[in-house]
Amino acid sequence: MATATVQQQKTTNPTAIIATLAAAGIVVSMAQTLVIPIIGSLPDLLHTSASNASWVVTITLLTGAISTPVMGRLADMHGKKKMILIALIPFIVGSVICALSGSLVPMVIGRGLQGLATGVVPLGISLLHDVLPSERVGSAMALMSSSLGVGGALGLPASAAIIQFADWRVLFWITAAAGVLILLAVAKVIPSHAARGHEHGFDWVGTVGLGLGLTGLLLGISKGTAWGWTSPLTLGMLLGAVVVFVLWSLWELRRPGPLVDLHATVRPVVLLTNIASILIGFSMYAQSLILPQLMQLPVATGYGHGQSTFQMGLWMAPAGLGMMAVSGLGAAITRRWGAKVTLTIGSVVMAIGYLASALGTGSLWVLVFTALLTSCGTGLTYGAMPALILSAVPATEKAAANGFNSLMRSLGTTIAAAVIGLVLSGMSVAGAEGHSVPTLAGFTTSLLIGGGLALIAAIAAALIPGPPVRTGGKH
């Protein structure tokens, strides 16, 4: 069996492996942004309130955050290819359920199932590190990481165009069909790799604890504005999350073969990389909340550009393509100077992008430049973080540690949604139709926050100790 696996690795085309996993990442990440153009219409489409309809977005974030570290641990135990295939099945089923939905409950169920595939990207990165020739690892991991931005950038204009010219259900039929094609390609092209880490069994207690803690934390943060930040429900969620995480940490530290190796997470390389990941996740997501609004607000506001959803998607699309374009550059920097330098440079580039927009939002081209620059910086950082994580953990922890790093980025995006939402709602005025409209000062403040956190991420990256981590070798 081992001989067959080795032979398959030798005969499989590395380019086909990279293309297949990158396509999987793009399809999964596209599903995250597909619903953005129909968010305003969801209450009518699903016959529910706007508050309830927001669960269509929240549930995907929640299931993705919980499942990603769990899938990473299972991948270390049973094989990364197997877990990628398993993750794609609920993605396909969920897409079909969404396409057939006419009410809130089945749509939320379908979107929750789609979210279970979020871990495909970190799993793919870990798998590339295992099966590719050494000289292809760095650029391949950077390209796989960039698939997150590419999928998001392509998903927005594509979904807007489909909604404009066809029924909204087509969105989900397309993701279902794409999921089937990706599943078949993974089964055919991707080689199996030896699984490790069976000796202590799966940590079910840790999984339940992590799920409960993340549920309380993410719901408290993401729903705080709607529920009220001082409401008993919000405070109860956040306080409950703290209690659960304390108990969970005590369990994880004592259990052999834990779901998350907390001893590894406090190693300086891993700890500082994860801190940078939270900050970068915040900065990456903040610009995707701010720039589209500036593009779409009416020209009458004095700072809006009056673009339709479809036009906005087209203006934002180059950013995702730029994120993919810099993957090779990031890999070259990492080979020459180490992943720490790539992470630092990427964070600084993101900060410069924010500064450009904060100094002048009056031109669409400035906003496009900002989106492009922040996305290119994100692409550099996303390619560097897996290299740093994988260099600092043993082979039996690769997928789990990479999944936990992905969870840190997700936490950053959740915090960004809450903080930017608070800033924009707190600095707003009544619009022409009585709706609250964020002021230019609100947008400028939000941009400065995003840029400031990107600079702090650069400082955290610069403090990462040890010799340069260069891609190309196996750890």
Backbone hydrogen bonds, N-H to C=O, Kabsch-Sander energy under -0.5 kcal/mol:
donor,donor_aa,acceptor,acceptor_aa,energy
5,T,1,M,-2.0
6,V,2,A,-2.3
7,Q,3,T,-2.5
8,Q,4,A,-2.4
9,Q,5,T,-2.1
10,K,6,V,-1.8
11,T,7,Q,-1.8
12,T,8,Q,-1.6
17,I,13,N,-1.8
18,I,14,P,-2.6
19,A,15,T,-2.6
20,T,16,A,-2.3
21,L,17,I,-2.4
22,A,18,I,-2.6
23,A,19,A,-2.3
24,A,20,T,-2.0
25,G,21,L,-2.2
26,I,22,A,-2.3
27,V,23,A,-2.5
28,V,24,A,-2.3
29,S,25,G,-2.4
30,M,26,I,-2.2
31,A,27,V,-1.3
32,Q,29,S,-0.9
33,T,29,S,-0.7
33,T,30,M,-0.8
34,L,30,M,-1.2
36,I,33,T,-1.3
38,I,35,V,-1.1
39,I,35,V,-0.5
39,I,36,I,-1.3
41,S,38,I,-0.6
42,L,38,I,-1.2
42,L,39,I,-0.7
44,D,41,S,-0.5
45,L,41,S,-2.6
46,L,42,L,-2.9
47,H,43,P,-0.5
48,T,43,P,-2.2
53,A,49,S,-2.3
54,S,50,A,-1.2
55,W,52,N,-1.7
56,V,53,A,-1.9
57,V,54,S,-1.2
58,T,54,S,-2.3
59,I,55,W,-2.5
61,L,57,V,-1.5
62,L,58,T,-2.4
63,T,59,I,-2.7
64,G,60,T,-2.0
65,A,61,L,-2.2
66,I,62,L,-2.1
67,S,63,T,-2.4
68,T,64,G,-1.9
70,V,66,I,-0.9
71,M,67,S,-3.2
72,G,68,T,-1.9
73,R,69,P,-2.0
74,L,70,V,-2.4
75,A,71,M,-2.4
76,D,72,G,-1.9
77,M,73,R,-1.5
78,H,74,L,-3.2
79,G,75,A,-2.2
83,M,79,G,-1.5
84,I,80,K,-2.2
85,L,81,K,-2.3
86,I,82,K,-2.3
87,A,83,M,-2.4
88,L,84,I,-1.7
89,I,85,L,-1.0
91,F,87,A,-1.1
92,I,88,L,-2.2
93,V,89,I,-2.5
94,G,90,P,-3.1
95,S,91,F,-2.0
96,V,92,I,-2.0
97,I,93,V,-2.4
98,C,94,G,-2.5
99,A,95,S,-2.2
100,L,96,V,-1.5
101,S,97,I,-0.7
101,S,98,C,-0.8
104,L,46,L,-0.7
107,M,103,S,-1.2
108,V,104,L,-2.7
109,I,105,V,-2.3
110,G,106,P,-2.6
111,R,107,M,-2.7
112,G,108,V,-2.3
113,L,109,I,-2.1
114,Q,110,G,-2.1
115,G,111,R,-1.9
116,L,112,G,-0.8
116,L,113,L,-0.8
117,A,114,Q,-1.8
118,T,115,G,-1.9
119,G,116,L,-0.5
120,V,117,A,-2.2
121,V,118,T,-1.0
123,L,119,G,-2.2
124,G,120,V,-2.7
125,I,121,V,-2.3
126,S,122,P,-2.1
127,L,123,L,-2.4
128,L,124,G,-2.5
129,H,125,I,-1.8
130,D,126,S,-0.9
130,D,127,L,-0.7
131,V,127,L,-2.2
132,L,128,L,-1.8
136,R,133,P,-2.0
137,V,133,P,-0.7
137,V,134,S,-0.9
138,G,134,S,-0.5
140,A,136,R,-1.8
141,M,137,V,-2.7
142,A,138,G,-2.0
143,L,139,S,-2.2
144,M,140,A,-2.6
145,S,141,M,-2.4
146,S,142,A,-1.9
147,S,143,L,-0.8
147,S,144,M,-0.7
148,L,145,S,-1.3
150,V,146,S,-2.3
151,G,147,S,-2.6
152,G,148,L,-1.7
153,A,149,G,-2.7
154,L,150,V,-2.7
155,G,151,G,-2.2
156,L,152,G,-1.3
158,A,154,L,-1.8
159,S,155,G,-2.5
160,A,156,L,-2.1
161,A,157,P,-2.4
162,I,158,A,-2.3
163,I,159,S,-2.5
164,Q,160,A,-1.8
165,F,161,A,-1.7
166,A,162,I,-2.4
170,V,167,D,-1.6
171,L,168,W,-1.3
172,F,168,W,-0.5
172,F,169,R,-0.7
173,W,169,R,-1.8
174,I,170,V,-2.4
175,T,171,L,-1.7
176,A,172,F,-2.2
177,A,173,W,-2.4
178,A,174,I,-2.8
179,G,175,T,-2.4
180,V,176,A,-2.0
181,L,177,A,-2.1
182,I,178,A,-2.5
183,L,179,G,-2.5
184,L,180,V,-2.3
185,A,181,L,-2.2
186,V,182,I,-2.9
187,A,183,L,-2.3
188,K,184,L,-1.8
189,V,185,A,-3.3
190,I,185,A,-0.5
190,I,186,V,-1.4
196,R,76,D,-2.4
201,G,198,H,-1.4
204,W,202,F,-1.4
207,T,203,D,-1.7
208,V,204,W,-2.4
209,G,205,V,-2.5
210,L,206,G,-2.6
211,G,207,T,-2.5
212,L,208,V,-2.6
213,G,209,G,-2.6
214,L,210,L,-2.8
215,T,211,G,-2.2
216,G,212,L,-2.2
217,L,213,G,-2.5
218,L,214,L,-3.1
219,L,215,T,-2.1
220,G,216,G,-2.1
221,I,217,L,-2.2
222,S,218,L,-3.0
223,K,219,L,-2.4
227,W,223,K,-3.1
228,G,224,G,-2.2
231,S,228,G,-1.5
235,L,231,S,-2.5
236,G,232,P,-2.4
237,M,233,L,-2.3
238,L,234,T,-2.4
239,L,235,L,-2.9
240,G,236,G,-2.5
241,A,237,M,-2.1
242,V,238,L,-1.9
243,V,239,L,-2.2
244,V,240,G,-2.6
245,F,241,A,-2.6
246,V,242,V,-2.0
247,L,243,V,-2.2
248,W,244,V,-3.0
249,S,245,F,-2.5
250,L,246,V,-2.0
251,W,247,L,-2.0
252,E,248,W,-2.9
253,L,249,S,-2.4
254,R,250,L,-1.0
254,R,251,W,-0.6
255,R,251,W,-1.9
262,L,260,V,-1.4
264,A,261,D,-0.6
265,T,261,D,-1.5
266,V,262,L,-0.9
267,R,264,A,-1.4
271,L,267,R,-3.4
272,L,268,P,-2.5
273,T,269,V,-1.8
274,N,270,V,-2.5
275,I,271,L,-2.3
276,A,272,L,-2.4
277,S,273,T,-2.0
278,I,274,N,-1.9
279,L,275,I,-1.9
280,I,276,A,-2.9
281,G,277,S,-2.8
282,F,278,I,-1.9
283,S,279,L,-2.5
284,M,280,I,-3.1
285,Y,281,G,-2.0
286,A,282,F,-2.5
287,Q,283,S,-1.4
288,S,284,M,-0.8
289,L,285,Y,-1.0
289,L,286,A,-0.8
290,I,286,A,-2.0
291,L,287,Q,-2.1
294,L,290,I,-2.0
295,M,291,L,-2.2
296,Q,292,P,-1.8
297,L,293,Q,-2.3
301,T,298,P,-1.6
302,G,299,V,-1.9
304,G,298,P,-0.7
305,H,294,L,-1.3
306,G,297,L,-3.2
307,Q,295,M,-2.7
312,M,308,S,-2.9
313,G,309,T,-2.3
314,L,310,F,-1.8
315,W,311,Q,-2.3
316,M,312,M,-2.0
317,A,313,G,-1.4
319,A,316,M,-1.3
320,G,316,M,-0.8
320,G,317,A,-0.7
321,L,317,A,-1.5
322,G,318,P,-2.5
323,M,319,A,-1.8
324,M,320,G,-1.4
325,A,321,L,-2.2
326,V,322,G,-1.7
327,S,324,M,-1.4
330,G,326,V,-2.9
331,A,327,S,-2.1
332,A,328,G,-2.1
333,I,329,L,-2.5
334,T,330,G,-2.4
335,R,331,A,-2.3
336,R,332,A,-2.0
337,W,333,I,-3.4
338,G,333,I,-0.9
338,G,334,T,-1.0
339,A,469,V,-3.2
342,T,338,G,-1.5
343,L,339,A,-2.7
344,T,340,K,-2.1
345,I,341,V,-2.8
346,G,342,T,-2.6
347,S,343,L,-2.0
348,V,344,T,-2.0
349,V,345,I,-2.5
350,M,346,G,-2.0
351,A,347,S,-2.0
352,I,348,V,-2.4
353,G,349,V,-2.1
354,Y,350,M,-2.0
355,L,351,A,-2.3
356,A,352,I,-2.2
357,S,353,G,-1.6
358,A,354,Y,-2.4
359,L,355,L,-1.5
360,G,357,S,-0.8
367,L,363,S,-1.6
368,V,364,L,-2.6
369,F,365,W,-2.4
370,T,366,V,-2.4
371,A,367,L,-2.7
372,L,368,V,-2.6
373,L,369,F,-2.8
374,T,370,T,-2.8
375,S,371,A,-1.9
376,C,372,L,-2.4
377,G,373,L,-2.4
378,T,374,T,-2.3
379,G,375,S,-2.6
380,L,376,C,-2.0
381,T,377,G,-2.3
382,Y,378,T,-3.1
383,G,379,G,-1.5
384,A,380,L,-1.3
385,M,381,T,-2.4
387,A,383,G,-0.6
388,L,384,A,-2.0
389,I,385,M,-2.5
390,L,386,P,-3.1
391,S,387,A,-1.3
392,A,388,L,-0.7
392,A,389,I,-1.2
393,V,389,I,-0.5
397,E,394,P,-1.9
398,K,395,A,-1.0
400,A,72,G,-0.5
401,A,397,E,-3.0
402,N,398,K,-2.4
403,G,399,A,-2.4
404,F,400,A,-2.2
405,N,401,A,-1.9
406,S,402,N,-2.0
407,L,403,G,-1.9
408,M,404,F,-1.8
409,R,405,N,-1.6
410,S,406,S,-2.0
411,L,407,L,-2.3
412,G,408,M,-1.9
413,T,409,R,-2.0
414,T,410,S,-2.1
415,I,411,L,-2.3
416,A,412,G,-2.2
417,A,413,T,-2.2
418,A,414,T,-1.7
419,V,415,I,-3.0
420,I,416,A,-2.8
421,G,417,A,-1.4
422,L,418,A,-2.1
423,V,419,V,-2.6
424,L,420,I,-2.6
425,S,421,G,-2.3
426,G,422,L,-2.3
427,M,423,V,-1.5
429,V,437,V,-2.7
431,G,435,H,-4.1
434,G,431,G,-1.5
437,V,429,V,-3.6
439,T,427,M,-3.0
443,F,439,T,-1.9
444,T,440,L,-2.7
445,T,441,A,-2.7
446,S,442,G,-2.1
447,L,443,F,-2.4
448,L,444,T,-2.3
449,I,445,T,-2.1
450,G,446,S,-2.3
451,G,447,L,-2.4
452,G,448,L,-2.5
453,L,449,I,-2.4
454,A,450,G,-1.5
455,L,451,G,-1.8
456,I,452,G,-1.9
457,A,453,L,-2.2
458,A,454,A,-1.7
459,I,455,L,-1.9
460,A,456,I,-2.4
461,A,457,A,-2.4
462,A,458,A,-2.4
463,L,459,I,-1.3
464,I,461,A,-1.4
470,R,468,P,-0.8
472,G,473,G,-0.6
473,G,470,R,-0.6
